[in-house]
Amino acid sequence: MRWRTIRTDQTGLSLVELLVSVVLLGVCLVMISGLYVSATRTLGSATALGTSTREASNGMNAIARSIRAATANPVASPALADPAISEASNESLTLYAYVNLGFSTQQPVKIRLAVDAERRLVETRWASIPHSGGLFTFETTALSSRILAQTVSPSGSGLPLFSFADSAGVVVPVDVAPTPVQLRSIVTVTVTLTVQASATDARNAVTLSNTVGMPNVRLAGGGP
């Protein structure tokens, strides 16, 4: 009788209970996969934001160091020295940088800070050639070149990378190549650097802005 009872016992999960269990399992899997995808996206976004922040910070520091060291370049003729910033536009500038030229053996360098065709911010340097009377010219072949930021926000999407002002705070226009008189009047450069993950992905873009003075130009009479 016991054996017969065991053989005929049909207790277990019904079809309805099995279906409910499958549905519940599916809901749990969807929730877990959703949390995983969300966590992955959050981590990727945080990583991209951190990378852009570091890149923007390092690029801004390098730019500011070069601009602060800018100094006019004395020449034999005419009497006026070449302006500290020799070329200026919204996305590039070229300057001479050297400190205490009359009292130091340190030689100047010519530096260009510019955005290239791939939207990279590149710093290019040229070494100087000393001449009699403490004067210098510069090599035609670049001494070094390095990338300060991999992807700068496309022009037109915000403020220009570089804007220039005189000692009174009046903006010096650079839509057309500025004249030597205008270049000599520049004593501050406002840098607005926006770095993003790629040229088409601005979701984690980081923008830093800094107005950098040129103390050597002011001391030389370019401003108060």
C-alpha positions as CSV (number, residue, x, y, z in Angstrom):
1,M,0.0,0.0,0.0
2,R,2.8,2.4,0.8
3,W,4.5,1.7,-2.5
4,R,1.3,2.2,-4.3
5,T,0.7,5.5,-2.6
6,I,4.1,6.8,-3.5
7,R,3.7,5.7,-7.1
8,T,0.4,7.4,-7.5
9,D,1.3,10.7,-5.7
10,Q,1.2,13.5,-8.4
11,T,1.9,16.5,-6.1
12,G,4.3,19.2,-7.6
13,L,4.3,22.4,-9.6
14,S,1.3,23.1,-11.7
15,L,1.6,24.7,-15.1
16,V,0.3,28.0,-13.8
17,E,2.9,28.0,-11.0
18,L,5.7,27.2,-13.4
19,L,4.6,30.1,-15.7
20,V,4.5,32.5,-12.7
21,S,8.0,31.4,-11.7
22,V,9.3,31.9,-15.2
23,V,7.8,35.4,-15.3
24,L,9.2,36.3,-11.9
25,L,12.6,35.0,-13.0
26,G,12.4,37.1,-16.2
27,V,11.5,40.2,-14.2
28,C,14.5,39.7,-11.9
29,L,16.9,39.2,-14.9
30,V,15.6,42.3,-16.6
31,M,16.1,44.3,-13.4
32,I,19.6,42.9,-12.8
33,S,20.6,43.5,-16.5
34,G,19.2,47.1,-16.3
35,L,21.2,47.8,-13.2
36,Y,24.4,46.4,-14.8
37,V,23.9,48.5,-18.0
38,S,23.2,51.6,-15.9
39,A,26.3,51.0,-13.7
40,T,28.4,50.4,-16.8
41,R,27.2,53.6,-18.4
42,T,27.7,55.6,-15.2
43,L,31.3,54.3,-14.8
44,G,32.0,55.1,-18.5
45,S,30.6,58.6,-18.2
46,A,32.6,59.2,-15.0
47,T,35.8,57.9,-16.6
48,A,35.3,60.1,-19.7
49,L,34.5,63.1,-17.5
50,G,37.6,62.5,-15.4
51,T,39.8,62.2,-18.5
52,S,38.4,65.4,-20.1
53,T,38.9,67.3,-16.8
54,R,42.5,66.2,-16.5
55,E,43.2,67.0,-20.1
56,A,41.6,70.4,-19.9
57,S,43.4,71.2,-16.6
58,N,46.8,70.2,-18.0
59,G,46.3,72.0,-21.2
60,M,45.2,75.2,-19.5
61,N,48.2,75.1,-17.2
62,A,50.6,74.7,-20.1
63,I,48.9,77.6,-22.0
64,A,48.9,79.9,-19.0
65,R,52.7,79.3,-18.4
66,S,53.6,80.2,-22.0
67,I,51.4,83.3,-22.0
68,R,52.7,84.6,-18.7
69,A,56.3,84.3,-20.0
70,A,55.5,86.3,-23.2
71,T,57.9,89.2,-23.9
72,A,58.5,91.5,-26.8
73,N,61.4,90.5,-29.0
74,P,64.1,93.2,-29.5
75,V,65.3,93.7,-33.0
76,A,68.1,95.9,-34.5
77,S,65.7,97.8,-36.8
78,P,63.2,99.4,-36.4
79,A,63.6,100.7,-32.9
80,L,60.4,99.1,-31.7
81,A,60.7,95.5,-30.6
82,D,58.5,92.8,-32.2
83,P,55.3,92.4,-30.1
84,A,55.2,89.6,-27.6
85,I,52.3,88.0,-29.5
86,S,53.3,88.0,-33.2
87,E,50.2,86.2,-34.5
88,A,46.7,86.1,-33.0
89,S,43.4,84.5,-34.0
90,N,40.5,82.8,-32.3
91,E,42.1,79.4,-32.3
92,S,45.9,80.1,-32.5
93,L,48.5,82.4,-31.2
94,T,52.3,82.7,-31.7
95,L,54.4,84.4,-29.0
96,Y,58.0,85.0,-27.9
97,A,58.7,83.8,-24.3
98,Y,61.8,84.7,-22.3
99,V,62.5,86.2,-18.9
100,N,65.0,89.0,-18.0
101,L,66.6,89.1,-21.4
102,G,69.1,91.8,-20.5
103,F,70.3,90.2,-17.3
104,S,70.1,86.5,-18.0
105,T,71.9,84.0,-20.3
106,Q,68.6,82.1,-20.8
107,Q,67.6,82.2,-24.5
108,P,64.1,82.8,-25.7
109,V,61.8,80.5,-27.6
110,K,59.0,81.1,-30.1
111,I,55.8,79.2,-29.2
112,R,52.7,78.6,-31.2
113,L,49.5,77.3,-29.5
114,A,47.0,76.3,-32.2
115,V,44.2,73.9,-32.9
116,D,45.0,71.6,-35.9
117,A,42.7,70.0,-38.5
118,E,41.9,67.1,-36.1
119,R,40.8,69.5,-33.4
120,R,43.9,68.8,-31.3
121,L,45.5,71.6,-29.3
122,V,49.2,71.6,-30.3
123,E,52.1,73.4,-28.8
124,T,55.1,74.0,-31.2
125,R,58.4,75.5,-30.2
126,W,61.3,77.0,-32.1
127,A,64.8,77.5,-30.7
128,S,66.5,80.9,-30.9
129,I,69.7,81.9,-32.6
130,P,71.7,84.4,-30.6
131,H,73.2,87.5,-32.4
132,S,75.4,90.4,-31.1
133,G,73.8,93.0,-29.0
134,G,71.6,90.5,-27.1
135,L,69.3,90.0,-30.1
136,F,67.8,86.7,-31.3
137,T,66.2,85.3,-34.4
138,F,64.5,81.9,-34.5
139,E,65.0,78.6,-36.3
140,T,62.7,77.7,-39.2
141,T,62.6,74.0,-38.1
142,A,60.6,73.3,-35.0
143,L,62.5,72.3,-31.9
144,S,59.6,70.3,-30.4
145,S,55.9,69.7,-30.8
146,R,53.4,68.2,-28.3
147,I,49.7,67.7,-28.0
148,L,48.1,69.6,-25.0
149,A,44.5,68.4,-25.6
150,Q,43.2,65.6,-27.9
151,T,39.8,67.0,-28.8
152,V,38.9,70.7,-28.5
153,S,35.3,71.6,-29.0
154,P,34.5,72.7,-32.6
155,S,34.7,76.4,-33.3
156,G,31.3,78.1,-33.3
157,S,29.9,75.9,-30.4
158,G,30.8,78.5,-27.8
159,L,33.3,81.1,-26.8
160,P,36.5,81.3,-28.9
161,L,39.6,79.5,-27.5
162,F,41.6,82.8,-27.4
163,S,40.4,86.3,-27.0
164,F,42.6,89.3,-26.4
165,A,42.3,92.6,-24.6
166,D,44.4,95.8,-24.0
167,S,45.3,97.4,-20.7
168,A,41.9,99.1,-20.5
169,G,40.1,95.8,-21.0
170,V,39.0,96.6,-24.5
171,V,38.8,93.5,-26.7
172,V,41.3,93.5,-29.6
173,P,39.5,92.1,-32.7
174,V,41.2,89.2,-34.4
175,D,38.6,88.3,-37.1
176,V,41.1,89.9,-39.5
177,A,44.8,89.6,-38.9
178,P,45.6,92.4,-36.3
179,T,48.1,95.1,-37.0
180,P,51.4,95.4,-35.2
181,V,49.9,98.3,-33.2
182,Q,47.0,96.1,-32.1
183,L,49.4,93.2,-31.2
184,R,51.5,95.5,-29.1
185,S,48.4,96.7,-27.2
186,I,47.6,93.1,-26.0
187,V,48.3,92.6,-22.3
188,T,45.8,89.9,-21.4
189,V,44.6,86.7,-23.1
190,T,41.4,85.0,-22.1
191,V,41.5,81.3,-22.7
192,T,38.3,79.3,-22.9
193,L,39.3,75.6,-23.4
194,T,36.5,73.1,-23.9
195,V,37.7,69.4,-24.1
196,Q,35.4,66.6,-25.1
197,A,35.6,62.8,-25.7
198,S,35.4,63.2,-29.5
199,A,34.5,65.7,-32.2
200,T,30.9,64.3,-32.3
201,D,30.4,63.5,-28.6
202,A,30.0,66.5,-26.3
203,R,28.1,64.7,-23.5
204,N,31.1,64.8,-21.1
205,A,32.7,68.1,-22.3
206,V,34.6,70.1,-19.7
207,T,35.2,73.8,-20.1
208,L,37.8,75.9,-18.3
209,S,38.2,79.6,-18.6
210,N,41.1,81.7,-17.5
211,T,42.2,85.3,-18.1
212,V,46.0,85.3,-18.3
213,G,48.1,88.5,-17.9
214,M,51.5,89.1,-19.5
215,P,53.5,90.9,-16.7
216,N,56.6,91.3,-18.9
217,V,54.6,93.3,-21.5
218,R,53.1,95.5,-18.7
219,L,56.5,96.1,-17.2
220,A,57.9,97.1,-20.6
221,G,55.2,99.8,-21.0
222,G,52.5,97.8,-22.6
223,G,50.0,98.6,-19.8
224,P,49.7,100.0,-16.3
